[in-house]
Amino acid sequence: MARVLIVDDDELIGEMLSVMVEDMGHSASSATTLKAGFEKASSDNFDVIFLDIRMPDGNGLDLLPKIRELPLHPEVIIITGRGDPDGAELAIKNGAWDYIQKSSSTKEMLLPFVRALQYREEKNTRKPPTALKLNGVIGKSPSMNVCLDLLAQAAHSDVNVLLAGETGTGKEVFARAIHENSMRGGNNFVVVDCTALPETLVESVLFGHEKGAFTGADKAQVGLVKQADAGTLFLDEIGELPLAVQKAFLRVLQEHRFRPVGAKQEIESDFRLIAATNRSLEKMVQDRTFRSDLLFRVRTLPIELPPLSARKEDIKELAMYHMARVCERYQIGTKGFSPEVFDALMAYEWPGNVRELVNAIERAISDAYHEPTLFPKHLPLDLRVKVARSSVKKEAIPTAEGVVPLGSLAECRHAAEGRYLRDLVFQTKGKIKDACRISGLSRSRLYVLLKTHNLSIGS
């Protein structure tokens, strides 16, 4: 018997769903506000939750991520009296099982419910998953748990993976973890930094060349694609590939065959592709600087890594992990952290993401080389200055036009970003396609920013 929660302020809909659920032999509970619904969901174990969007105390889509973070990860079926394509997209991106309009028949509402229960039953009878070798992928925040689930999916298959995220979020570390947990883990992991490929020698570096193929080719060279045979080819910053090479590489992805520069015969390479980018490839496709057919090929399984500012609950674990790693490299004993160090790390915005955090920890350990405990004074000076400025109560100075509040640069940027997003939603009337076109952001990145500023599109 499954346990079902219905969160809807429409009593008729709630009663109809309760009857449907109970007629199937399951138990049904109900709540008429988001607050009451989340309290029930948090205190009891539910398999499926029907969740309305337009509620007296808010938007159900804002509650969806919190429900999906509950220990049993209940399946959530969104029900709404007002259909909205952008709301449907946001719901699915946040883990909803389905998005249904209330005008649907009982039969149409029954089928997703039955399928959700079938999925949960089959999932519970599966063999427990093998433990992943994470090797530097650190974090247990909700956003990282989503990424780890996708990492497991990628590791158990051989599909092409596209890792997206800001610079410094750990895309290469994530790619290595996918490789090492896959059936190719014992073979080569070949890294290609597309930003460093010499434009005149891109094809030679990727595909190799024969002796005498061009001036300076005094011996044959095996290309990086062939070096990844039976292993994984990691194309870092794939958006930097020249258009001409994109076309050639598309065929390599399709056929796994290519001709080295100056060669008469094609050769094969059985590689698995993982690509990474910090740019919006969708925007590049619109600008005709990236091929749409190549994007479809490389994005079989997309994974968007969150910025560190969106998963600050992972900072303490990250700091401790990298402290131990750096101390081992320096061959010194591990160090303790004063509570104020963690306070400072949590207060900082981390524009450089995990990479900046690692550098800060290494700098602190270098400064406290012979000392057993890290204090805020050991952290980089610029970090301490920014944290100190953000902790000082804002004051105001008069200007010719009035009073201007003072604050840290990070605070000003955050406030300006919030104003921009509110204006963007208003100007585009909540149309996500237009918002992406105007802002130049990908849909997934725009949704993350909207969530950071407690904004949503659609009802």
C-alpha positions in Angstrom: 0.0 0.0 0.0 1.4 3.4 -1.0 1.0 6.6 1.0 -0.1 9.6 -1.0 -0.3 13.3 0.0 -2.5 15.7 -1.9 -1.5 19.4 -1.5 -4.4 21.5 -3.1 -6.7 24.2 -1.8 -9.5 23.1 -4.1 -11.6 20.8 -2.0 -13.3 19.2 -4.9 -10.0 18.2 -6.6 -8.6 17.0 -3.3 -11.7 14.8 -2.7 -11.6 13.5 -6.2 -7.9 12.5 -5.9 -8.5 11.0 -2.5 -11.3 8.8 -3.8 -9.1 7.7 -6.8 -6.2 6.8 -4.5 -8.2 5.0 -1.9 -10.2 3.0 -4.5 -6.9 1.6 -5.6 -6.2 0.4 -2.1 -3.7 3.2 -1.1 -3.9 5.7 1.8 -4.5 9.4 1.1 -3.8 12.5 3.2 -4.4 16.1 2.2 -3.3 19.7 3.0 -4.7 23.0 1.7 -1.6 25.1 2.1 2.0 24.7 1.1 3.1 25.2 4.8 0.8 22.4 6.0 1.8 20.2 3.1 5.5 20.5 3.7 5.0 19.8 7.4 3.1 16.6 6.6 5.6 15.6 4.0 8.5 16.2 6.4 7.0 14.3 9.3 5.7 11.2 7.4 6.9 9.0 4.6 5.0 9.5 1.3 5.5 7.7 -2.0 3.7 10.2 -4.2 2.7 13.8 -3.7 0.1 15.6 -5.8 1.1 19.3 -5.7 -0.9 22.3 -6.9 0.9 25.3 -8.2 -1.4 28.2 -7.3 -1.8 28.0 -3.5 -2.9 30.6 -1.0 0.5 30.9 0.6 2.7 30.7 -2.5 3.8 28.8 -5.7 4.0 25.0 -5.5 6.9 25.0 -7.8 9.0 26.8 -5.1 8.3 23.9 -2.8 9.1 21.2 -5.3 12.9 21.1 -4.8 12.5 20.9 -1.0 10.1 17.9 -1.3 12.5 16.2 -3.7 15.2 16.5 -1.0 13.2 14.5 1.6 14.8 11.2 2.6 12.4 9.0 0.6 12.5 11.3 -2.4 8.7 11.1 -3.1 7.5 11.3 -6.7 5.8 14.7 -7.2 2.9 15.1 -9.7 2.2 18.7 -10.4 -1.4 19.6 -10.9 -2.6 23.0 -12.1 -5.7 24.7 -13.2 -3.7 27.0 -15.5 -1.3 25.4 -18.0 2.0 27.1 -18.7 4.8 25.6 -20.9 7.5 27.4 -18.9 6.0 26.1 -15.6 6.0 22.6 -17.0 9.6 22.9 -18.0 10.6 24.2 -14.6 8.7 21.4 -12.9 10.4 18.7 -14.9 13.8 20.3 -14.5 13.2 20.3 -10.7 12.4 16.6 -10.6 8.6 16.4 -11.0 7.2 13.1 -12.3 4.6 14.8 -14.4 2.8 18.1 -15.0 -1.0 17.8 -15.4 -3.8 20.3 -16.0 -6.8 19.9 -13.7 -9.0 19.9 -16.8 -7.7 16.5 -17.6 -10.0 13.5 -17.0 -9.6 11.2 -14.0 -8.1 8.6 -16.4 -5.4 11.0 -17.5 -4.6 11.8 -13.9 -4.6 8.1 -12.9 -2.0 6.9 -15.5 0.9 9.1 -14.2 0.1 8.0 -10.7 0.1 4.3 -11.6 3.4 4.7 -13.5 5.0 6.6 -10.6 4.1 3.7 -8.2 5.3 1.2 -10.7 8.7 3.0 -11.0 9.1 3.2 -7.2 8.3 -0.5 -6.8 10.8 -1.5 -9.5 13.4 0.9 -8.1 13.0 -0.6 -4.6 13.6 -4.2 -5.9 16.8 -3.3 -7.8 20.1 -4.4 -6.6 21.8 -1.7 -4.4 24.1 0.4 -6.5 27.8 -0.1 -6.2 29.7 2.6 -4.3 31.2 5.2 -6.6 34.8 6.1 -6.6 34.5 9.9 -6.2 38.2 10.9 -6.0 37.8 14.5 -5.3 34.1 15.0 -6.1 33.0 16.4 -2.7 29.6 17.4 -1.5 26.2 16.2 -0.2 24.1 19.3 -0.9 20.9 18.8 -2.8 22.3 20.3 -6.0 25.3 18.0 -5.8 23.2 14.9 -5.0 21.4 15.6 -8.3 24.8 15.7 -10.1 26.0 12.5 -8.3 22.9 10.7 -9.5 23.7 11.7 -13.1 27.3 10.8 -12.5 26.1 7.2 -11.6 24.0 7.1 -14.8 26.9 8.3 -16.9 29.2 5.8 -15.3 26.9 2.8 -16.0 26.5 3.7 -19.7 28.6 4.7 -22.6 26.7 7.8 -23.8 28.3 11.2 -24.6 28.2 13.5 -21.6 28.2 17.4 -21.6 29.4 19.0 -18.4 28.3 22.6 -18.1 29.2 25.1 -15.4 31.2 28.1 -14.4 35.0 28.1 -14.5 36.4 26.4 -11.4 33.3 24.2 -10.6 35.3 21.0 -11.1 34.3 19.8 -14.5 37.5 17.9 -15.2 37.3 16.2 -11.7 33.8 15.2 -12.5 34.8 13.9 -15.9 37.5 11.8 -14.4 35.1 10.3 -11.9 32.7 9.3 -14.7 35.6 7.7 -16.5 37.0 5.9 -13.5 33.6 4.4 -12.5 32.9 3.3 -16.1 33.8 0.1 -17.9 36.6 2.1 -19.5 38.2 3.1 -16.2 41.3 1.0 -16.7 42.2 2.7 -20.0 43.4 6.2 -21.0 41.7 9.4 -20.0 42.8 11.9 -22.6 42.4 15.6 -21.9 42.1 18.0 -24.7 42.1 21.7 -23.7 40.3 23.2 -26.7 41.4 26.8 -25.7 45.1 25.8 -26.1 44.8 24.0 -29.5 47.0 25.9 -32.1 44.5 26.9 -34.8 46.8 25.8 -37.7 47.5 22.4 -36.1 44.1 21.5 -34.6 43.4 18.6 -36.9 47.0 17.3 -36.5 46.8 17.4 -32.7 43.4 15.7 -32.7 43.7 13.2 -35.5 47.5 12.8 -35.9 49.6 13.1 -39.0 52.0 11.1 -41.2 55.6 11.9 -41.6 56.1 14.7 -44.2 52.4 15.7 -44.1 53.4 19.3 -43.7 56.5 21.4 -43.1 58.0 20.4 -39.8 56.3 17.0 -39.7 59.6 15.1 -39.5 57.9 12.0 -37.9 54.5 10.5 -37.7 52.4 11.4 -34.7 49.4 9.6 -33.1 46.5 12.1 -32.5 44.7 12.5 -29.2 41.6 10.8 -30.5 43.5 7.6 -31.2 45.2 7.9 -27.9 41.8 7.7 -26.3 41.0 4.4 -28.1 39.1 2.1 -25.6 39.2 4.9 -23.1 37.7 8.4 -22.7 38.3 11.6 -24.6 37.6 14.7 -22.5 37.2 17.9 -24.6 37.5 20.7 -22.2 35.8 24.0 -23.4 34.4 22.4 -26.5 32.9 25.7 -27.5 36.4 26.9 -28.5 36.7 24.4 -31.3 36.8 26.1 -34.7 33.8 25.6 -36.9 35.8 23.7 -39.6 37.0 21.3 -37.0 33.5 20.9 -35.5 32.4 19.5 -38.9 35.2 17.0 -39.0 34.8 16.0 -35.4 31.1 15.4 -35.9 31.9 12.7 -38.4 34.4 11.2 -36.0 31.7 11.0 -33.3 29.3 9.3 -35.7 31.6 6.8 -37.3 34.5 6.6 -34.8 36.7 6.6 -37.9 39.0 9.4 -39.2 42.0 10.0 -41.5 45.2 11.4 -40.0 46.6 14.4 -41.8 48.5 13.2 -44.9 47.3 9.5 -44.5 45.8 7.5 -47.3 43.7 5.2 -45.0 41.2 5.9 -42.3 41.8 4.4 -38.8 39.4 3.7 -36.0 39.2 4.8 -32.4 36.7 3.3 -29.9 36.5 6.3 -27.5 33.8 7.6 -25.2 33.3 11.4 -25.3 32.9 13.7 -22.3 32.8 17.4 -23.2 32.8 20.5 -20.9 31.9 24.1 -21.4 31.5 27.3 -19.4 29.6 29.0 -22.2 26.0 28.7 -23.4 26.3 26.4 -26.5 22.6 27.1 -27.2 23.5 30.8 -27.6 26.5 29.9 -29.7 24.2 27.8 -32.0 21.9 30.9 -32.4 25.0 33.0 -33.2 26.1 30.3 -35.7 29.5 29.8 -33.9 28.6 26.2 -32.9 27.0 23.5 -34.9 23.6 22.5 -33.8 24.1 18.9 -35.0 27.3 18.6 -32.9 25.5 20.0 -29.9 22.9 17.3 -30.2 25.6 14.6 -30.4 27.7 15.8 -27.4 24.7 16.5 -25.2 23.2 13.0 -24.9 23.5 13.3 -21.1 23.8 16.9 -19.9 25.1 17.6 -16.3 25.1 21.2 -15.0 27.5 21.6 -12.1 26.4 24.3 -9.6 28.6 27.2 -8.6 30.0 27.0 -5.1 27.9 30.0 -4.0 24.8 27.8 -4.7 26.0 24.9 -2.4 27.7 26.6 0.5 26.7 23.7 2.8 29.5 21.7 1.0 32.2 24.3 1.9 33.2 22.7 5.2 33.6 19.3 3.7 35.5 20.6 0.7 37.9 22.6 3.0 38.7 19.6 5.2 39.2 17.3 2.2 41.6 19.6 0.5 43.4 20.5 3.7 44.2 16.8 4.3 45.2 16.4 0.6 47.6 19.5 0.7 49.1 18.5 4.1 49.8 15.0 2.8 51.5 16.5 -0.2 53.6 18.8 2.0 54.3 15.8 4.3 53.1 17.6 7.4 50.4 16.8 9.9 46.8 17.7 9.3 45.6 20.9 10.8 42.6 22.0 12.7 40.2 24.8 11.8 39.1 27.6 14.1 35.3 28.1 13.8 36.0 31.6 12.5 37.7 30.2 9.5 34.5 28.4 8.5 32.5 31.6 9.2 34.8 33.5 6.8 34.6 30.8 4.1 30.8 30.7 4.3 30.6 34.5 4.1 32.7 34.7 0.9 30.9 34.5 -2.5 33.6 32.4 -4.3 33.5 33.8 -7.8 36.3 31.4 -8.7 34.3 28.5 -7.3 35.9 25.3 -5.9 39.2 26.1 -7.6 39.4 29.4 -5.7 38.6 27.6 -2.4 41.4 25.0 -3.0 43.9 27.8 -3.7 42.8 29.6 -0.5 43.2 26.5 1.6 46.7 25.8 0.1 47.7 29.4 0.8 46.5 29.2 4.4 48.4 26.0 5.0 51.5 27.5 3.5 51.2 30.4 5.8 50.5 28.2 8.8 53.1 25.6 7.9 54.4 24.9 11.4 51.2 25.8 13.2 48.6 23.1 14.2 45.5 25.3 13.7 44.2 27.5 10.8 42.9 30.9 11.8 41.3 33.6 9.6 44.6 35.5 9.5 46.1 32.6 7.5 43.5 33.1 4.7 44.4 35.2 1.6 44.3 38.9 2.3 41.9 39.8 -0.5 39.4 37.2 0.8 39.6 38.6 4.4 39.2 42.1 3.1 36.0 41.2 1.2 34.6 39.3 4.1 35.3 42.2 6.5 33.7 44.7 4.1 30.6 42.6 3.8 30.3 42.3 7.6 30.4 46.0 8.2 27.0 47.7 8.5 26.2 49.8 5.5 26.4 53.5 5.8 25.5 56.2 3.4 27.2 59.2 2.0 25.3 62.3 0.5 25.7 63.0 -3.1 24.4 65.7 -5.4 21.4 63.6 -6.2 20.7 62.1 -2.7 22.1 59.3 -0.6 23.9 56.3 -2.0 24.2 53.1 0.2 27.7 51.6 0.5 28.3 47.9 0.3 30.8 45.3 -0.9 31.2 44.7 -4.6 29.7 41.3 -4.3 26.6 42.7 -2.6 26.2 45.3 -5.3 26.6 42.8 -8.0 24.0 40.5 -6.3 21.5 43.3 -5.9 22.1 44.5 -9.5 21.7 40.9 -10.7 18.4 40.6 -8.8 17.1 43.9 -10.3 18.1 42.8 -13.8 16.3 39.4 -13.5 13.1 41.0 -12.1 13.1 43.5 -15.0 13.9 40.6 -17.4 10.9 38.6 -16.2 8.6 41.6 -16.4 9.8 42.7 -19.8 9.5 39.2 -21.4 6.2 38.6 -19.6 7.6 35.4 -18.1 8.5 33.9 -21.5 11.7 31.8 -20.9 12.7 31.7 -24.5 12.7 35.4 -24.8 14.5 35.8 -21.5 17.3 33.5 -22.6 17.6 35.3 -25.9 17.9 38.7 -24.3 20.2 37.7 -21.4 22.4 35.3 -23.4 22.0 32.7 -20.7 21.1 29.0 -21.1 17.8 27.9 -19.7 19.4 25.8 -17.0 21.6 28.7 -15.9 18.8 31.2 -16.0 16.7 28.9 -13.8 19.5 28.6 -11.3 19.8 32.4 -11.1 16.1 32.9 -10.7 16.0 30.4 -7.9 18.9 32.2 -6.2 16.9 35.4 -6.2 13.6 33.7 -5.2 12.1 34.5 -8.6 10.1 32.2 -10.8 8.6 32.2 -14.3 5.0 31.2 -14.8 2.4 30.2 -12.3 
